[in-house]
Every structure is written in structure tokens, then in C-alpha cells.
Amino acid sequence: MRFFLSISIMFFLLLTGCAGNNVPASKFSRIDKKVGNFTKHLKESLFKATDNGLFSIEVLLFEGNLKLGRNDFDIVIHDISDNDVEDADIKILARMPENGIKVKPGMQYYRSGLYSVSKLELTMPGHWELLITVKKDHSQDRVVFDFPNIQ
């Protein structure tokens, strides 16, 4: 099901521009809200600017939150000019700060700033962080999303 949702998003991207414009309405509500220099496209997404403000990251969790077991989700990345970041070097790491467990998922770039994350396997309940690092050309920055109580 998640695979088909990602494929649907990819198909819509082929027809239009920004990835935020192409998420199925059944899962997410469009808001296009300015947050500093960036635009948050979807009400239900997790949204943050990176530590140095070079990029924005919008995390589209298909099931509403991370959970134990397999997690698949998409992310949308924009640069400081609020343009789609295409073909960037993206590194994602889930970690439990208390015990040092680290998990790396699979990644695939689609188009127009949309990246698909797959097979993020969380094996223990508790506090998890999702660290996302973006490198494009000569710019690199990161952001941490906090998940204090994964069950």
C-alpha cells in the first residue's frame, strides 16, 4: 500500500511542479503556510528548517507517526529560496539517544524535491530521534525531529 502511495505521488509529480502540490488529498490537507522563508504545504506534515536555515524539511508520515516495525514515508526538501531541492545527497538516521541504537533506512529520489524513505525499522519502544542531513552543491545542513514515545 505504501509503495503504491509513493508511486501515485511520483506519477502526480510528473504532471506538475513542486512535490508539495502532489500529495493525495485523502491523507493530507493542503495549507501552503509561510514559516519564515519557507512554505509548509501540508497540515499533517512535520515541518522544520534545518539548523542553519539553509533548507526546509517536510516529513510526510503516511500513518501519522513513526511506530515500531517498518516505517515508510516521504520527505519534501526546499532551499533557502523556497525552491525544490533536486538530486541532493540525503542521509537519514534514526537513533535512540539513551542507548546509542542507530538505524538507517533506504532512500530514493523521485522528482521536484520529493524523496521516499523506506524500511526504517524501529525495534524498541521509547525515545527516538530522526536526524536528516542535506547536502546540495556546497551547502550542507541538518535537522532533528524528536519522537519521545514510540510504541
N, C-alpha and C positions, 0 to 999 in steps of 0.2 A: 504494500500500500504506500509506504513512504517513498519507495522507488518511483512509483507511478506519479506521486505528487511532485517529486523533483523533476521528472520528465515533463510533466504538464507545465511546470514553471519554465523549464528550458524552452518548450515549444512557444509559449507566450513571449518569451524574450526574443525569439527570432522575428516576431512580428512588430515589436515596439522597442523603445529605448531602455530607460532605467529599470533595473531589476525590481525596485520598489513598486513599480507600476504594474507588476505582472504576477502578483500572488493571488491564488484563488480566494474569492470573497467568502467562501464557506468557512475558511479557517481564520482569516484575519480581516480586520476593519481598517480601511484606509483613512488616515488623518492628515498627512503631509504637514506636520507641525515643525516650525523652525525651533531648533535648540542651538543657540549660539550661531556659529557659521554653517551648521549642518541642518539637514531635514530628516526628521523621523517620519517614515512613510506609513508605518502600521501600528495601530493602537496596542496590540497584544505583544509586540516585539520587545526584546530587551535592547536598550539603546545606550551607547556611551561614546564619547570622544576618547581617543587614545590619550595617554599620559601627557604628551607634549602638544596635543591638539592638531596633529598632522592628518589624522583620519577619523572617520566615524565608523562604528561597527554596529550593525543592526542584526540581532540574533533572532531567527525565526524558528522557535521551538514548536514543532508540529503537535506535540502532546501537552503543551502549556508549560512544562518544566522539565528539567533533567530528572531521570529516575534511575533506579538500579537496573542493571542489564544494559541492553543495547539502546543507544541513543543516536538518531539520525536527525539532522536539522540543516538549515541553510543560514548563510550569513550574507549580508549586503555591505559592501565597503565603499565609502566615498572619501575623496581627498579634501584638502582644506578649501578648495573652490567649490565643494559640493558636487563634484563630478564623479562618475563611476570609476572605480579603480580596477582596471583590467589586467589580467595576467600578472598579478603580484605574487611574491613569494610569501605565502601564509603559513605560519606554524601555529598549531593549536595543541595545548597541553592541559589536560585535566589533572589536578593534583589535590591531595588531602594534606593540608598544612601540618596537621597534628602528627602524622606518621610517615610522611615522605612518599606515599604511593603516588606514582605518576602514570598516566595513560595517554597514548597518542592515537587519535582517530585517523581514518582515511580522509583524503581531501580530493575534490575535483572542481575545476573551474568551469563554469558554463559560459556566461556572457554578461556584459553590462554590469559588472561589479557583483554578480551573484556567484557564490561558492557553495558547494554542497559538502557537508561534513557527514561521514558515515562511520558506523561501527565504533562509536565511542562507548566502550564497555566499562561501566561503573560497577565494581564488585562488592563494595562495602557501603553500608549506610553511614551517614554523618555529614560533616562539613567538607564540601568540595569547592574548588576554585577553577574557573576556566580562563586560562591565560591565552590571549590571542596576540601574536606578533605579526605585523605587516611590514614588508619591505618592498618598496617600489622605486626603481631607479636609485637615487642616492638618499632616499628618505626611509627611515625606519622608526617605528613607534609600536607601543603595545598597550593593551588594556586588560584588566582583570575583572571578570564577572564573578560575584560571590553567590554560592548556593549553600546556605548554612545548615540545611537539614534535608538531605537527600534520603528518601525512604524507598 
